[in-house]
Amino acid sequence: MLMATKRKKSKSPTPTNPALYARVKAAAKRKFSTYPSAYANSWLVREYKKRGGKYRGKKPT
């Protein structure tokens, strides 16, 4: 008998405005020659929040 397994949800916060997040992510890919990188991702989060984006979910500890 096969048992169904539940998928674990991602524990990282998810953006509440996916369209805005996609636009900022595209801008990050154009701006930085190496993407993904820690520097580019930190810029993405700062820029997304600056443009009014928010996240849903718990902060990683």
PDB file as gemmi writes it, atoms N, CA and C in Angstrom:
CRYST1    1.000    1.000    1.000  90.00  90.00  90.00 P 1                      
ATOM      1  N   MET A   1       0.844  -1.180   0.000  1.00  0.00           N  
ATOM      2  CA  MET A   1       0.000   0.000   0.000  1.00  0.00           C  
ATOM      3  C   MET A   1       0.892   1.246   0.000  1.00  0.00           C  
ATOM      4  N   LEU A   2       0.610   2.162  -0.875  1.00  0.00           N  
ATOM      5  CA  LEU A   2       1.379   3.402  -0.947  1.00  0.00           C  
ATOM      6  C   LEU A   2       0.789   4.433  -0.005  1.00  0.00           C  
ATOM      7  N   MET A   3       1.649   5.090   0.707  1.00  0.00           N  
ATOM      8  CA  MET A   3       1.184   6.119   1.639  1.00  0.00           C  
ATOM      9  C   MET A   3       1.462   7.481   1.035  1.00  0.00           C  
ATOM     10  N   ALA A   4       0.493   8.345   1.104  1.00  0.00           N  
ATOM     11  CA  ALA A   4       0.671   9.710   0.596  1.00  0.00           C  
ATOM     12  C   ALA A   4       1.524  10.491   1.576  1.00  0.00           C  
ATOM     13  N   THR A   5       2.490  11.212   1.046  1.00  0.00           N  
ATOM     14  CA  THR A   5       3.328  12.037   1.907  1.00  0.00           C  
ATOM     15  C   THR A   5       2.968  13.492   1.692  1.00  0.00           C  
ATOM     16  N   LYS A   6       2.959  14.221   2.756  1.00  0.00           N  
ATOM     17  CA  LYS A   6       2.665  15.653   2.670  1.00  0.00           C  
ATOM     18  C   LYS A   6       3.928  16.399   2.315  1.00  0.00           C  
ATOM     19  N   ARG A   7       3.779  17.393   1.463  1.00  0.00           N  
ATOM     20  CA  ARG A   7       4.914  18.252   1.128  1.00  0.00           C  
ATOM     21  C   ARG A   7       5.107  19.261   2.243  1.00  0.00           C  
ATOM     22  N   LYS A   8       6.340  19.473   2.602  1.00  0.00           N  
ATOM     23  CA  LYS A   8       6.623  20.500   3.599  1.00  0.00           C  
ATOM     24  C   LYS A   8       6.612  21.852   2.920  1.00  0.00           C  
ATOM     25  N   LYS A   9       5.965  22.799   3.554  1.00  0.00           N  
ATOM     26  CA  LYS A   9       5.938  24.151   3.009  1.00  0.00           C  
ATOM     27  C   LYS A   9       7.268  24.838   3.269  1.00  0.00           C  
ATOM     28  N   SER A  10       7.583  25.759   2.406  1.00  0.00           N  
ATOM     29  CA  SER A  10       8.801  26.536   2.570  1.00  0.00           C  
ATOM     30  C   SER A  10       8.703  27.358   3.851  1.00  0.00           C  
ATOM     31  N   LYS A  11       9.765  27.390   4.609  1.00  0.00           N  
ATOM     32  CA  LYS A  11       9.741  28.139   5.859  1.00  0.00           C  
ATOM     33  C   LYS A  11      10.162  29.586   5.675  1.00  0.00           C  
ATOM     34  N   SER A  12      10.574  29.930   4.466  1.00  0.00           N  
ATOM     35  CA  SER A  12      10.983  31.314   4.246  1.00  0.00           C  
ATOM     36  C   SER A  12       9.756  32.168   3.947  1.00  0.00           C  
ATOM     37  N   PRO A  13       9.798  33.435   4.308  1.00  0.00           N  
ATOM     38  CA  PRO A  13       8.670  34.324   4.040  1.00  0.00           C  
ATOM     39  C   PRO A  13       8.416  34.461   2.538  1.00  0.00           C  
ATOM     40  N   THR A  14       7.147  34.599   2.174  1.00  0.00           N  
ATOM     41  CA  THR A  14       6.790  34.752   0.767  1.00  0.00           C  
ATOM     42  C   THR A  14       6.311  36.176   0.516  1.00  0.00           C  
ATOM     43  N   PRO A  15       6.605  36.739  -0.648  1.00  0.00           N  
ATOM     44  CA  PRO A  15       6.169  38.100  -0.965  1.00  0.00           C  
ATOM     45  C   PRO A  15       4.647  38.166  -1.094  1.00  0.00           C  
ATOM     46  N   THR A  16       4.052  39.244  -0.593  1.00  0.00           N  
ATOM     47  CA  THR A  16       2.604  39.406  -0.690  1.00  0.00           C  
ATOM     48  C   THR A  16       2.186  39.971  -2.034  1.00  0.00           C  
ATOM     49  N   ASN A  17       3.112  40.578  -2.770  1.00  0.00           N  
ATOM     50  CA  ASN A  17       2.820  41.145  -4.083  1.00  0.00           C  
ATOM     51  C   ASN A  17       3.755  40.492  -5.112  1.00  0.00           C  
ATOM     52  N   PRO A  18       3.359  39.332  -5.669  1.00  0.00           N  
ATOM     53  CA  PRO A  18       4.247  38.604  -6.576  1.00  0.00           C  
ATOM     54  C   PRO A  18       4.616  39.376  -7.841  1.00  0.00           C  
ATOM     55  N   ALA A  19       3.723  40.212  -8.355  1.00  0.00           N  
ATOM     56  CA  ALA A  19       4.020  40.979  -9.573  1.00  0.00           C  
ATOM     57  C   ALA A  19       5.136  41.988  -9.314  1.00  0.00           C  
ATOM     58  N   LEU A  20       5.053  42.705  -8.207  1.00  0.00           N  
ATOM     59  CA  LEU A  20       6.095  43.664  -7.847  1.00  0.00           C  
ATOM     60  C   LEU A  20       7.413  42.935  -7.600  1.00  0.00           C  
ATOM     61  N   TYR A  21       7.346  41.804  -6.908  1.00  0.00           N  
ATOM     62  CA  TYR A  21       8.550  41.023  -6.622  1.00  0.00           C  
ATOM     63  C   TYR A  21       9.219  40.575  -7.921  1.00  0.00           C  
ATOM     64  N   ALA A  22       8.420  40.152  -8.894  1.00  0.00           N  
ATOM     65  CA  ALA A  22       8.970  39.713 -10.184  1.00  0.00           C  
ATOM     66  C   ALA A  22       9.644  40.868 -10.917  1.00  0.00           C  
ATOM     67  N   ARG A  23       9.047  42.069 -10.856  1.00  0.00           N  
ATOM     68  CA  ARG A  23       9.655  43.235 -11.511  1.00  0.00           C  
ATOM     69  C   ARG A  23      10.983  43.593 -10.861  1.00  0.00           C  
ATOM     70  N   VAL A  24      11.029  43.574  -9.532  1.00  0.00           N  
ATOM     71  CA  VAL A  24      12.263  43.917  -8.813  1.00  0.00           C  
ATOM     72  C   VAL A  24      13.324  42.840  -9.054  1.00  0.00           C  
ATOM     73  N   LYS A  25      12.898  41.578  -9.119  1.00  0.00           N  
ATOM     74  CA  LYS A  25      13.843  40.490  -9.377  1.00  0.00           C  
ATOM     75  C   LYS A  25      14.446  40.622 -10.777  1.00  0.00           C  
ATOM     76  N   ALA A  26      13.632  41.005 -11.749  1.00  0.00           N  
ATOM     77  CA  ALA A  26      14.138  41.220 -13.112  1.00  0.00           C  
ATOM     78  C   ALA A  26      15.137  42.372 -13.130  1.00  0.00           C  
ATOM     79  N   ALA A  27      14.857  43.418 -12.356  1.00  0.00           N  
ATOM     80  CA  ALA A  27      15.782  44.552 -12.268  1.00  0.00           C  
ATOM     81  C   ALA A  27      17.097  44.113 -11.624  1.00  0.00           C  
ATOM     82  N   ALA A  28      17.022  43.243 -10.624  1.00  0.00           N  
ATOM     83  CA  ALA A  28      18.234  42.742  -9.963  1.00  0.00           C  
ATOM     84  C   ALA A  28      19.074  41.922 -10.941  1.00  0.00           C  
ATOM     85  N   LYS A  29      18.414  41.140 -11.790  1.00  0.00           N  
ATOM     86  CA  LYS A  29      19.149  40.331 -12.769  1.00  0.00           C  
ATOM     87  C   LYS A  29      19.853  41.208 -13.795  1.00  0.00           C  
ATOM     88  N   ARG A  30      19.234  42.347 -14.137  1.00  0.00           N  
ATOM     89  CA  ARG A  30      19.876  43.277 -15.069  1.00  0.00           C  
ATOM     90  C   ARG A  30      21.018  44.038 -14.400  1.00  0.00           C  
ATOM     91  N   LYS A  31      20.841  44.372 -13.125  1.00  0.00           N  
ATOM     92  CA  LYS A  31      21.796  45.218 -12.407  1.00  0.00           C  
ATOM     93  C   LYS A  31      23.085  44.480 -12.032  1.00  0.00           C  
ATOM     94  N   PHE A  32      22.971  43.206 -11.642  1.00  0.00           N  
ATOM     95  CA  PHE A  32      24.119  42.455 -11.141  1.00  0.00           C  
ATOM     96  C   PHE A  32      24.547  41.399 -12.150  1.00  0.00           C  
ATOM     97  N   SER A  33      25.850  41.331 -12.396  1.00  0.00           N  
ATOM     98  CA  SER A  33      26.351  40.345 -13.358  1.00  0.00           C  
ATOM     99  C   SER A  33      26.240  38.926 -12.811  1.00  0.00           C  
ATOM    100  N   THR A  34      26.342  38.766 -11.499  1.00  0.00           N  
ATOM    101  CA  THR A  34      26.189  37.459 -10.873  1.00  0.00           C  
ATOM    102  C   THR A  34      24.890  37.436 -10.088  1.00  0.00           C  
ATOM    103  N   TYR A  35      23.918  36.687 -10.599  1.00  0.00           N  
ATOM    104  CA  TYR A  35      22.655  36.514  -9.885  1.00  0.00           C  
ATOM    105  C   TYR A  35      22.296  35.049  -9.965  1.00  0.00           C  
ATOM    106  N   PRO A  36      21.960  34.403  -8.883  1.00  0.00           N  
ATOM    107  CA  PRO A  36      21.777  34.920  -7.538  1.00  0.00           C  
ATOM    108  C   PRO A  36      23.094  35.031  -6.773  1.00  0.00           C  
ATOM    109  N   SER A  37      23.152  36.015  -5.925  1.00  0.00           N  
ATOM    110  CA  SER A  37      24.271  36.185  -5.000  1.00  0.00           C  
ATOM    111  C   SER A  37      23.714  36.824  -3.738  1.00  0.00           C  
ATOM    112  N   ALA A  38      24.456  36.739  -2.661  1.00  0.00           N  
ATOM    113  CA  ALA A  38      23.994  37.311  -1.398  1.00  0.00           C  
ATOM    114  C   ALA A  38      23.790  38.818  -1.537  1.00  0.00           C  
ATOM    115  N   TYR A  39      24.703  39.479  -2.227  1.00  0.00           N  
ATOM    116  CA  TYR A  39      24.613  40.933  -2.406  1.00  0.00           C  
ATOM    117  C   TYR A  39      23.385  41.295  -3.240  1.00  0.00           C  
ATOM    118  N   ALA A  40      23.156  40.560  -4.328  1.00  0.00           N  
ATOM    119  CA  ALA A  40      22.011  40.842  -5.197  1.00  0.00           C  
ATOM    120  C   ALA A  40      20.694  40.560  -4.477  1.00  0.00           C  
ATOM    121  N   ASN A  41      20.645  39.484  -3.699  1.00  0.00           N  
ATOM    122  CA  ASN A  41      19.412  39.159  -2.980  1.00  0.00           C  
ATOM    123  C   ASN A  41      19.114  40.164  -1.883  1.00  0.00           C  
ATOM    124  N   SER A  42      20.145  40.673  -1.218  1.00  0.00           N  
ATOM    125  CA  SER A  42      19.896  41.689  -0.192  1.00  0.00           C  
ATOM    126  C   SER A  42      19.389  42.969  -0.844  1.00  0.00           C  
ATOM    127  N   TRP A  43      19.915  43.309  -2.021  1.00  0.00           N  
ATOM    128  CA  TRP A  43      19.422  44.479  -2.760  1.00  0.00           C  
ATOM    129  C   TRP A  43      17.966  44.265  -3.155  1.00  0.00           C  
ATOM    130  N   LEU A  44      17.644  43.049  -3.613  1.00  0.00           N  
ATOM    131  CA  LEU A  44      16.277  42.729  -4.022  1.00  0.00           C  
ATOM    132  C   LEU A  44      15.300  42.948  -2.866  1.00  0.00           C  
ATOM    133  N   VAL A  45      15.625  42.446  -1.690  1.00  0.00           N  
ATOM    134  CA  VAL A  45      14.736  42.583  -0.532  1.00  0.00           C  
ATOM    135  C   VAL A  45      14.575  44.049  -0.144  1.00  0.00           C  
ATOM    136  N   ARG A  46      15.689  44.796  -0.115  1.00  0.00           N  
ATOM    137  CA  ARG A  46      15.608  46.223   0.242  1.00  0.00           C  
ATOM    138  C   ARG A  46      14.775  46.997  -0.763  1.00  0.00           C  
ATOM    139  N   GLU A  47      14.989  46.734  -2.050  1.00  0.00           N  
ATOM    140  CA  GLU A  47      14.271  47.450  -3.105  1.00  0.00           C  
ATOM    141  C   GLU A  47      12.785  47.084  -3.095  1.00  0.00           C  
ATOM    142  N   TYR A  48      12.478  45.820  -2.892  1.00  0.00           N  
ATOM    143  CA  TYR A  48      11.087  45.359  -2.827  1.00  0.00           C  
ATOM    144  C   TYR A  48      10.350  46.042  -1.678  1.00  0.00           C  
ATOM    145  N   LYS A  49      10.991  46.112  -0.514  1.00  0.00           N  
ATOM    146  CA  LYS A  49      10.372  46.776   0.639  1.00  0.00           C  
ATOM    147  C   LYS A  49      10.254  48.279   0.416  1.00  0.00           C  
ATOM    148  N   LYS A  50      11.262  48.877  -0.239  1.00  0.00           N  
ATOM    149  CA  LYS A  50      11.238  50.315  -0.508  1.00  0.00           C  
ATOM    150  C   LYS A  50      10.070  50.670  -1.428  1.00  0.00           C  
ATOM    151  N   ARG A  51       9.753  49.776  -2.355  1.00  0.00           N  
ATOM    152  CA  ARG A  51       8.650  50.012  -3.294  1.00  0.00           C  
ATOM    153  C   ARG A  51       7.291  49.632  -2.713  1.00  0.00           C  
ATOM    154  N   GLY A  52       7.267  49.258  -1.446  1.00  0.00           N  
ATOM    155  CA  GLY A  52       5.993  48.990  -0.776  1.00  0.00           C  
ATOM    156  C   GLY A  52       5.643  47.529  -0.617  1.00  0.00           C  
ATOM    157  N   GLY A  53       6.541  46.638  -0.958  1.00  0.00           N  
ATOM    158  CA  GLY A  53       6.268  45.214  -0.824  1.00  0.00           C  
ATOM    159  C   GLY A  53       6.403  44.749   0.616  1.00  0.00           C  
ATOM    160  N   LYS A  54       5.667  43.702   0.936  1.00  0.00           N  
ATOM    161  CA  LYS A  54       5.734  43.103   2.271  1.00  0.00           C  
ATOM    162  C   LYS A  54       5.846  41.597   2.119  1.00  0.00           C  
ATOM    163  N   TYR A  55       6.187  40.937   3.213  1.00  0.00           N  
ATOM    164  CA  TYR A  55       6.323  39.490   3.214  1.00  0.00           C  
ATOM    165  C   TYR A  55       5.320  38.873   4.167  1.00  0.00           C  
ATOM    166  N   ARG A  56       4.905  37.643   3.859  1.00  0.00           N  
ATOM    167  CA  ARG A  56       4.004  36.883   4.719  1.00  0.00           C  
ATOM    168  C   ARG A  56       4.783  35.673   5.217  1.00  0.00           C  
ATOM    169  N   GLY A  57       4.697  35.409   6.498  1.00  0.00           N  
ATOM    170  CA  GLY A  57       5.391  34.253   7.065  1.00  0.00           C  
ATOM    171  C   GLY A  57       6.320  34.676   8.188  1.00  0.00           C  
ATOM    172  N   LYS A  58       6.885  33.668   8.829  1.00  0.00           N  
ATOM    173  CA  LYS A  58       7.782  33.930   9.946  1.00  0.00           C  
ATOM    174  C   LYS A  58       9.158  34.333   9.461  1.00  0.00           C  
ATOM    175  N   LYS A  59       9.808  35.165  10.250  1.00  0.00           N  
ATOM    176  CA  LYS A  59      11.200  35.521   9.984  1.00  0.00           C  
ATOM    177  C   LYS A  59      12.079  34.331  10.328  1.00  0.00           C  
ATOM    178  N   PRO A  60      13.075  34.041   9.491  1.00  0.00           N  
ATOM    179  CA  PRO A  60      13.986  32.949   9.861  1.00  0.00           C  
ATOM    180  C   PRO A  60      14.814  33.345  11.079  1.00  0.00           C  
ATOM    181  N   THR A  61      15.041  32.386  11.958  1.00  0.00           N  
ATOM    182  CA  THR A  61      15.799  32.689  13.183  1.00  0.00           C  
ATOM    183  C   THR A  61      17.236  32.280  13.059  1.00  0.00           C  
TER     184      THR A  61                                                      
END                                                                             
